[in-house]
Amino acid sequence: MLRAMSDPIARRIRELPPYLFADIDRQKQRARAAGADLIDLGIGDPDLPTPPHIVSALREAAGKAACHRYPAYQGMRSFRQAAARFMEMRFGIRLDADREIVALIGSKEGIAHLPLALVDPGDEVLCPDPGYPVYATGTRFAGGVVRPLLLRRDAGFIPELPSRGAKLLWINYPNNPTAATATLDFYRRVAQWARATGTVVASDLAYSEMVFEGDPPPSFLQVGGDVGVEFHSLSKTFNMTGWRIGWACGRADVVGALGRVKTNVDSGQFEAIQQAAVAALEGDHACVAEMRRTYRERRDALCDGLSRLGYDVIRPSATFYVLCACPPACSSIEFASRLLERAHVVGTPAVGFGAGGEGFVRFALTQPIERIRQAVERIAAL
Ligand SMILES: *Cc1c(COP(=O)(O)O)cnc(C)c1O
């Protein structure tokens, strides 16, 4: 006889926060099914292909039998050395490729796993709000407690450091979803605070190369190498989101502990992809300059267009995100929903990144400029 089974799903899954984009996703599906031509500025995934010299490097490496076996857990030495050279060339930071760098299957993988290396049940983790959702989810999966750190527009989306420390603090500049950037001076204050409170700092630098104006973004490790680790990704810099490759670097004990988590849950990234990543890091970076030009033009088209229509847009100097304030008495979800229904333009309600995102919709500059201009025209007709 069959017995009714009680819900087998673990609390950590059942208690995940509700997926705030479910309604928007349904609306999108409905509009597409009705034949609408949606302009999707919702997703932070580059629309442009990976540069050809990187694809060629993968093609060549994929044919080598040496790449077909289990990779080294911590990543190929050649990849870690290329990452070390990048850190030195770009930020002037010297790292030991053997002890202070570990390869990741995309930086999201390392971001999600870091709490398993550092956080005991009940430990607190400070997560920016609004912020990349993985900081909070990874914390909860490890049994940790999320303490939101509010990013306010009037403070440039730079948080106030609380008087009480935590096990871990996440920072992310250039920032998703606000596009805010941070100064080395802010990092100095964070490092000092971390030393005083005994907090480990984890910096997510996924957008380090995606800048249009001003100084190139600094690394937290320039001033906080003794208290922090940093996550780097090839995804946005080289249009490689589908490839899944990045690295964590910094404090040897923390990098080592993250590596120990990984030796127990995965077996590293395909070595052909690591070799292609070396080609990306060490090759001609003209493709990166080109990528910056492309996003700057798109940014100008969207920001100038929306400003002319009277919208309050925050013009970014980095990342490929643009925050637009909702009209008065209109919530983040209502505004996104109205844009979708009436203009067939998809933006992301920023409240999906935390309560601190209420009042904004996030547009990603991941469509060709003609489509962005068309989106502005449609919004003008509202
Ligand atoms: C895109 C993104 C990443 C990069 O993720 P990968 O796993 O390396 O593709 C990391 N952090 C933030 C905030 C991002 O937006």
Ligand as a Chemical Component Dictionary entry (heavy atoms), coordinates in Angstrom:
data_LIG
# 
_chem_comp.id                   LIG 
_chem_comp.type                 NON-POLYMER 
_chem_comp.pdbx_formal_charge   0 
_chem_comp.three_letter_code    LIG 
# 
loop_
_chem_comp_atom.comp_id 
_chem_comp_atom.atom_id 
_chem_comp_atom.alt_atom_id 
_chem_comp_atom.type_symbol 
_chem_comp_atom.charge 
_chem_comp_atom.model_Cartn_x 
_chem_comp_atom.model_Cartn_y 
_chem_comp_atom.model_Cartn_z 
_chem_comp_atom.pdbx_ordinal 
LIG C1 C1 C 0 27.762 38.370 -13.266 1  
LIG C2 C2 C 0 28.172 38.458 -11.856 2  
LIG C3 C3 C 0 29.157 37.594 -11.352 3  
LIG C4 C4 C 0 29.895 36.648 -12.267 4  
LIG O1 O1 O 0 29.405 35.404 -12.253 5  
LIG P1 P1 P 0 30.147 34.214 -12.953 6  
LIG O2 O2 O 0 29.714 33.069 -12.120 7  
LIG O3 O3 O 0 31.624 34.434 -12.882 8  
LIG O4 O4 O 0 29.640 34.150 -14.351 9  
LIG C5 C5 C 0 29.540 37.729 -10.034 10 
LIG N1 N1 N 0 29.023 38.678 -9.256  11 
LIG C6 C6 C 0 28.112 39.555 -9.713  12 
LIG C7 C7 C 0 27.626 40.616 -8.827  13 
LIG C8 C8 C 0 27.644 39.444 -11.019 14 
LIG O5 O5 O 0 26.711 40.311 -11.450 15 
# 
loop_
_chem_comp_bond.comp_id 
_chem_comp_bond.atom_id_1 
_chem_comp_bond.atom_id_2 
_chem_comp_bond.value_order 
_chem_comp_bond.pdbx_ordinal 
LIG C1 C2 SING 1  
LIG C2 C3 SING 2  
LIG C2 C8 DOUB 3  
LIG C3 C4 SING 4  
LIG C3 C5 DOUB 5  
LIG C4 O1 SING 6  
LIG O1 P1 SING 7  
LIG P1 O2 DOUB 8  
LIG P1 O3 SING 9  
LIG P1 O4 SING 10 
LIG C5 N1 SING 11 
LIG N1 C6 DOUB 12 
LIG C6 C7 SING 13 
LIG C6 C8 SING 14 
LIG C8 O5 SING 15 
# 
